[in-house]
Amino acid sequence: MIQVKPQAVPFALPERPRILLVKVSSLGDVVHNMPLVHDLRARWPHAEIDWVVEEGYVDLVRLLPDVRRVIPFALRRWRKRFYQSATWRQVGALRDALRQDSYDAVIESQGLLKTAVVARAAWRAPAAPIIGLGNATQGSGYEPAARLLYTAPVRVPRQTHSVRRSRLLGAALTGVEPTEPPRFFGDAAQTLHVDDPIWAGLPARYAVCFHATAGAKKKWAVSNWHALGRQLLADGLVMLLPWGNEAERRAAEEIAAGAPQARVLPRFSVMQGFGLINRAEVVIGVDTGLVHIAAALCRPTVEIYTATWRWKTEGYWSDRIANVGDDGTVPSVHEVIAAARRVSRAGH
């Protein structure tokens, strides 16, 4: 296995290499994979980079101007419609897309057997490497069988931030681990959907509070949100509460009932969420994808951790980001409001 060392480049790539990235999900993981694109383009300014991603995140990846082609992957949906002819046509389209070009390198940063199979299916130039994770990292999904399909598995430290893990795989190709802060979206993301009609009538000053998450243990108590809403209003900010399904809508209504002037928002897409985030005075939320988008945009953001390791996904690249709590350490309302005030000042 390759140990990443500066200038230790075992691969000879052309000056205009074609590189395929395979990172299909989830929302936060896709965002944290984005700096890899910038790292590769810093080494090869004319590189042609393609990315295989779950179909729901195709528009998200298209926000990176340095990605040439976004190839949709829909295994979740295909499994449910296995016997339909349309499913097999779409699988065939994926195969054709992977063979449209001959790649000079493939980087598979998911670490799963299904994504390793996708990486292996791509056409490659002679001796072109398939780079992937050579070991599991703490708290992340990993299937050791995937390693058998890589030609260049890379060992990384067991406790590695999600962003750095992807960048280390890129470093195995470039030979140098970047020292500059990670870069995520292109410029278009800063104004995306800001003028969307769905946001007409929003208060002039507000905090968007992402209270919902798939993991029940990652939630912050409703009573804490109530107290936070009162504190925010005292600071002149209206609490806005998003939701993505009926259970989350009911949770948002429960929070709004105890937080003066708090509003439950209409349902919106991930892409529309950019407009909401970019207009917010501060974003506060639990460990979930849209909060990681806010941090990647370097908007004033407070990330609340309660039952996941902070070191794994915390925003560390801007003084506009504050991380409070940790696995088994639930932050107080005082800590969260103090962090919100601090990052809001940094935002101005």
C-alpha positions as CSV (number, residue, x, y, z in Angstrom):
1,M,0.0,0.0,0.0
2,I,1.1,3.6,-0.7
3,Q,2.1,5.8,2.2
4,V,1.6,9.4,1.2
5,K,4.9,11.2,1.2
6,P,5.7,14.6,-0.3
7,Q,7.2,14.3,-3.8
8,A,6.9,10.5,-3.8
9,V,4.9,10.2,-7.0
10,P,4.7,6.7,-8.4
11,F,2.5,7.6,-11.3
12,A,3.4,9.5,-14.5
13,L,0.5,11.5,-15.8
14,P,0.2,13.7,-18.9
15,E,0.0,17.5,-18.5
16,R,-3.7,17.3,-19.4
17,P,-4.8,14.2,-17.5
18,R,-8.3,12.8,-17.5
19,I,-9.2,12.0,-13.9
20,L,-12.4,10.3,-12.6
21,L,-13.6,10.8,-9.1
22,V,-16.1,8.4,-7.5
23,K,-17.9,9.8,-4.4
24,V,-21.6,9.1,-4.6
25,S,-23.0,10.1,-1.2
26,S,-24.0,11.4,1.4
27,L,-24.6,15.1,1.2
28,G,-22.0,16.1,3.7
29,D,-19.5,13.6,2.3
30,V,-19.9,14.9,-1.2
31,V,-19.3,18.5,0.0
32,H,-16.2,17.4,1.9
33,N,-14.9,15.7,-1.2
34,M,-14.9,18.9,-3.2
35,P,-11.5,20.3,-2.2
36,L,-10.0,17.3,-4.0
37,V,-11.1,18.9,-7.3
38,H,-9.2,22.1,-6.5
39,D,-6.1,20.2,-5.4
40,L,-6.0,18.3,-8.6
41,R,-6.5,21.4,-10.7
42,A,-3.8,23.2,-8.7
43,R,-1.3,20.5,-9.8
44,W,-2.7,20.1,-13.4
45,P,-4.5,23.3,-14.4
46,H,-5.8,21.7,-17.6
47,A,-6.9,18.4,-16.0
48,E,-10.3,17.1,-17.3
49,I,-12.1,15.9,-14.1
50,D,-15.3,13.8,-14.1
51,W,-17.3,12.8,-11.0
52,V,-19.7,9.9,-10.4
53,V,-22.3,10.9,-7.8
54,E,-25.8,9.9,-6.7
55,E,-28.4,11.5,-9.0
56,G,-29.8,13.7,-6.2
57,Y,-26.4,15.5,-5.9
58,V,-25.7,16.0,-9.6
59,D,-26.7,19.7,-9.5
60,L,-24.6,20.2,-6.4
61,V,-21.4,18.9,-8.1
62,R,-22.1,21.0,-11.1
63,L,-21.4,24.1,-8.9
64,L,-17.7,23.2,-9.3
65,P,-16.6,24.9,-12.6
66,D,-13.5,22.6,-12.7
67,V,-15.6,19.4,-13.0
68,R,-16.1,18.7,-16.7
69,R,-18.7,15.9,-16.6
70,V,-21.0,14.8,-13.8
71,I,-22.1,11.2,-14.2
72,P,-25.3,10.2,-12.3
73,F,-25.4,7.1,-10.2
74,A,-28.8,5.8,-8.9
75,L,-28.2,2.4,-7.2
76,R,-30.8,3.1,-4.5
77,R,-33.5,3.6,-7.1
78,W,-32.3,0.8,-9.4
79,R,-32.5,-1.7,-6.5
80,K,-36.2,-0.9,-6.1
81,R,-36.9,-1.3,-9.8
82,F,-34.5,-4.1,-10.6
83,Y,-36.8,-5.9,-13.1
84,Q,-37.8,-2.8,-15.2
85,S,-36.2,-2.3,-18.6
86,A,-35.7,1.4,-17.9
87,T,-33.4,0.5,-15.0
88,W,-31.2,-1.6,-17.2
89,R,-31.1,1.2,-19.8
90,Q,-29.9,3.6,-17.2
91,V,-27.3,1.1,-16.0
92,G,-26.1,0.8,-19.5
93,A,-25.9,4.6,-19.8
94,L,-23.7,4.6,-16.7
95,R,-21.4,2.0,-18.2
96,D,-21.2,4.0,-21.5
97,A,-20.4,7.2,-19.6
98,L,-17.6,5.4,-17.8
99,R,-16.2,4.2,-21.1
100,Q,-16.5,7.5,-23.0
101,D,-13.0,8.4,-22.2
102,S,-9.8,6.7,-21.2
103,Y,-8.8,7.9,-17.8
104,D,-5.3,8.5,-16.6
105,A,-6.3,8.0,-13.0
106,V,-9.4,7.1,-10.9
107,I,-9.8,8.2,-7.3
108,E,-12.5,6.3,-5.4
109,S,-13.0,8.0,-2.0
110,Q,-16.1,6.2,-0.7
111,G,-14.4,3.0,0.4
112,L,-17.4,0.7,-0.5
113,L,-17.5,-2.3,-2.7
114,K,-20.3,-0.9,-4.9
115,T,-18.2,2.3,-5.6
116,A,-15.0,0.3,-6.1
117,V,-16.9,-1.7,-8.8
118,V,-17.8,1.5,-10.5
119,A,-14.2,2.7,-10.4
120,R,-13.0,-0.6,-11.8
121,A,-15.5,-0.4,-14.6
122,A,-14.1,2.8,-16.0
123,W,-11.8,2.7,-19.1
124,R,-8.3,3.5,-18.1
125,A,-5.1,4.2,-20.0
126,P,-2.4,1.5,-19.6
127,A,-1.0,1.5,-16.0
128,A,-3.5,4.2,-14.9
129,P,-4.1,3.8,-11.2
130,I,-7.3,3.2,-9.2
131,I,-6.6,5.0,-5.9
132,G,-8.7,4.2,-2.9
133,L,-8.7,3.9,0.8
134,G,-6.4,1.1,2.1
135,N,-7.9,1.0,5.6
136,A,-10.9,2.0,7.6
137,T,-11.1,5.3,9.4
138,Q,-12.9,5.7,12.7
139,G,-16.6,6.4,12.4
140,S,-16.8,5.9,8.6
141,G,-18.3,3.2,6.5
142,Y,-15.6,1.0,4.9
143,E,-15.7,-2.4,3.2
144,P,-12.3,-4.1,3.1
145,A,-13.3,-6.0,0.0
146,A,-13.2,-2.7,-1.9
147,R,-9.4,-2.7,-1.5
148,L,-9.1,-5.7,-3.7
149,L,-10.3,-3.6,-6.7
150,Y,-7.9,-0.8,-6.2
151,T,-4.5,-0.9,-7.9
152,A,-3.1,1.7,-5.4
153,P,-4.7,1.5,-2.0
154,V,-3.6,4.3,0.3
155,R,-3.3,4.0,4.1
156,V,-4.5,7.1,6.0
157,P,-4.5,7.8,9.8
158,R,-7.4,6.2,11.6
159,Q,-8.6,9.5,12.9
160,T,-8.8,11.7,9.8
161,H,-11.1,14.5,9.1
162,S,-13.5,13.8,6.1
163,V,-11.9,16.6,4.1
164,R,-8.3,15.5,4.7
165,R,-9.1,11.9,3.9
166,S,-10.1,12.8,0.4
167,R,-7.2,15.2,0.0
168,L,-4.7,12.5,1.1
169,L,-6.0,10.3,-1.7
170,G,-5.3,13.2,-4.1
171,A,-1.9,13.6,-2.6
172,A,-1.0,10.0,-3.5
173,L,-1.5,11.2,-7.1
174,T,0.1,14.6,-7.0
175,G,2.8,13.7,-4.5
176,V,2.2,16.6,-2.2
177,E,-0.4,17.0,0.6
178,P,-1.8,20.6,0.3
179,T,-1.2,22.9,3.2
180,E,-3.6,25.7,2.1
181,P,-7.2,25.7,3.5
182,P,-9.7,23.6,1.5
183,R,-11.8,25.2,-1.3
184,F,-15.3,24.0,-2.0
185,F,-17.8,25.6,-4.3
186,G,-17.3,28.0,-7.3
187,D,-18.4,31.6,-7.2
188,A,-21.9,30.9,-8.5
189,A,-22.8,29.2,-5.2
190,Q,-22.6,32.5,-3.4
191,T,-25.7,33.9,-5.1
192,L,-27.6,30.7,-6.0
193,H,-31.3,31.0,-5.4
194,V,-30.9,34.2,-3.3
195,D,-33.7,35.8,-5.3
196,D,-35.9,32.6,-5.4
197,P,-39.6,33.5,-5.0
198,I,-39.8,30.9,-2.2
199,W,-37.7,33.3,0.0
200,A,-39.9,36.4,-0.7
201,G,-41.1,37.8,2.6
202,L,-38.3,36.6,4.8
203,P,-37.4,38.8,7.7
204,A,-34.5,41.2,7.2
205,R,-32.4,39.5,9.9
206,Y,-32.7,35.9,10.7
207,A,-31.0,32.8,11.9
208,V,-31.7,29.6,10.1
209,C,-31.7,26.6,12.5
210,F,-31.2,23.1,11.1
211,H,-32.7,21.1,13.9
212,A,-33.4,17.9,12.0
213,T,-31.1,14.9,11.4
214,A,-31.5,11.3,10.5
215,G,-29.8,10.2,13.7
216,A,-31.9,10.7,16.8
217,K,-28.9,10.8,19.0
218,K,-27.5,13.8,17.0
219,K,-30.5,16.0,17.9
220,W,-30.4,18.9,20.3
221,A,-33.3,19.0,22.9
222,V,-36.4,20.9,21.9
223,S,-36.1,22.9,25.2
224,N,-32.7,24.1,24.0
225,W,-34.1,25.3,20.7
226,H,-36.9,27.1,22.6
227,A,-34.3,28.9,24.8
228,L,-32.1,29.6,21.8
229,G,-35.0,31.2,19.9
230,R,-35.7,33.6,22.7
231,Q,-32.0,34.6,22.9
232,L,-31.9,35.1,19.1
233,L,-34.9,37.3,19.2
234,A,-33.4,39.4,22.0
235,D,-30.4,39.9,19.5
236,G,-32.9,41.0,16.8
237,L,-32.9,37.7,14.9
238,V,-35.9,35.6,13.9
239,M,-35.5,31.9,14.1
240,L,-36.3,30.1,10.9
241,L,-37.0,26.3,11.0
242,P,-36.5,24.1,7.9
243,W,-37.8,20.5,7.5
244,G,-37.6,17.7,5.0
245,N,-40.3,15.3,5.9
246,E,-43.5,15.2,7.9
247,A,-41.8,14.1,11.1
248,E,-39.3,17.0,10.8
249,R,-42.2,19.4,10.0
250,R,-43.9,18.4,13.2
251,A,-40.6,18.8,15.1
252,A,-40.2,22.3,13.6
253,E,-43.8,23.2,14.7
254,E,-43.0,22.0,18.2
255,I,-39.9,24.2,18.4
256,A,-41.8,27.2,16.9
257,A,-44.5,26.9,19.5
258,G,-42.0,27.7,22.2
259,A,-39.8,30.2,20.5
260,P,-41.4,33.7,20.0
261,Q,-41.8,34.8,16.4
262,A,-40.1,31.7,15.1
263,R,-41.2,30.6,11.6
264,V,-41.6,27.1,10.1
265,L,-40.4,27.4,6.5
266,P,-42.0,25.9,3.4
267,R,-40.3,22.7,2.2
268,F,-37.4,23.5,-0.2
269,S,-34.7,21.6,-2.2
270,V,-31.0,21.4,-1.3
271,M,-30.2,23.8,-4.1
272,Q,-32.8,26.3,-2.9
273,G,-31.2,26.0,0.5
274,F,-28.2,28.0,-0.8
275,G,-30.4,31.1,-1.1
276,L,-31.6,30.7,2.4
277,I,-28.1,30.1,3.8
278,N,-26.5,33.0,1.9
279,R,-29.1,35.5,3.2
280,A,-28.9,34.3,6.8
281,E,-27.1,36.3,9.5
282,V,-26.1,33.1,11.1
283,V,-26.7,29.4,10.4
284,I,-27.0,27.1,13.5
285,G,-27.5,23.4,13.3
286,V,-26.7,19.8,14.2
287,D,-24.3,17.6,12.3
288,T,-26.1,17.4,9.0
289,G,-25.5,18.0,5.3
290,L,-27.0,21.5,4.9
291,V,-25.0,22.8,7.9
292,H,-21.8,21.5,6.3
293,I,-22.8,23.4,3.1
294,A,-23.1,26.6,5.2
295,A,-19.6,25.9,6.6
296,A,-18.2,25.2,3.1
297,L,-19.7,28.5,1.9
298,C,-17.8,30.2,4.9
299,R,-21.1,31.7,6.1
300,P,-21.3,32.4,9.8
301,T,-22.1,28.9,11.1
302,V,-22.4,27.2,14.4
303,E,-22.1,23.4,14.2
304,I,-23.7,21.6,17.2
305,Y,-22.2,18.1,18.0
306,T,-23.9,15.8,20.6
307,A,-23.3,12.2,19.6
308,T,-20.7,12.3,16.8
309,W,-16.9,13.1,16.8
310,R,-16.3,16.7,16.2
311,W,-12.9,16.1,14.7
312,K,-14.4,14.1,11.9
313,T,-16.5,16.8,10.1
314,E,-16.0,20.1,11.9
315,G,-15.4,23.3,9.9
316,Y,-11.9,24.4,10.6
317,W,-11.1,26.6,7.6
318,S,-12.7,29.9,8.6
319,D,-13.1,32.1,11.7
320,R,-16.8,32.3,10.6
321,I,-17.3,28.7,11.8
322,A,-17.7,27.6,15.4
323,N,-18.0,24.0,16.5
324,V,-19.5,23.3,19.9
325,G,-20.1,20.1,21.8
326,D,-18.7,16.7,20.9
327,D,-19.5,13.0,21.1
328,G,-21.2,12.6,24.5
329,T,-20.8,16.3,25.3
330,V,-24.0,18.2,24.6
331,P,-23.4,22.0,24.4
332,S,-25.4,24.4,26.4
333,V,-27.7,27.1,25.1
334,H,-25.2,29.7,26.5
335,E,-22.3,28.1,24.5
336,V,-24.3,28.1,21.3
337,I,-25.6,31.7,21.5
338,A,-22.0,32.9,22.4
339,A,-20.7,31.1,19.4
340,A,-23.4,32.5,17.2
341,R,-22.6,36.0,18.3
342,R,-18.9,35.4,17.7
343,V,-19.2,34.1,14.2
344,S,-21.8,36.8,13.3
345,R,-19.2,39.5,14.2
346,A,-16.6,37.7,12.1
347,G,-19.1,37.6,9.2
348,H,-19.3,41.4,9.3
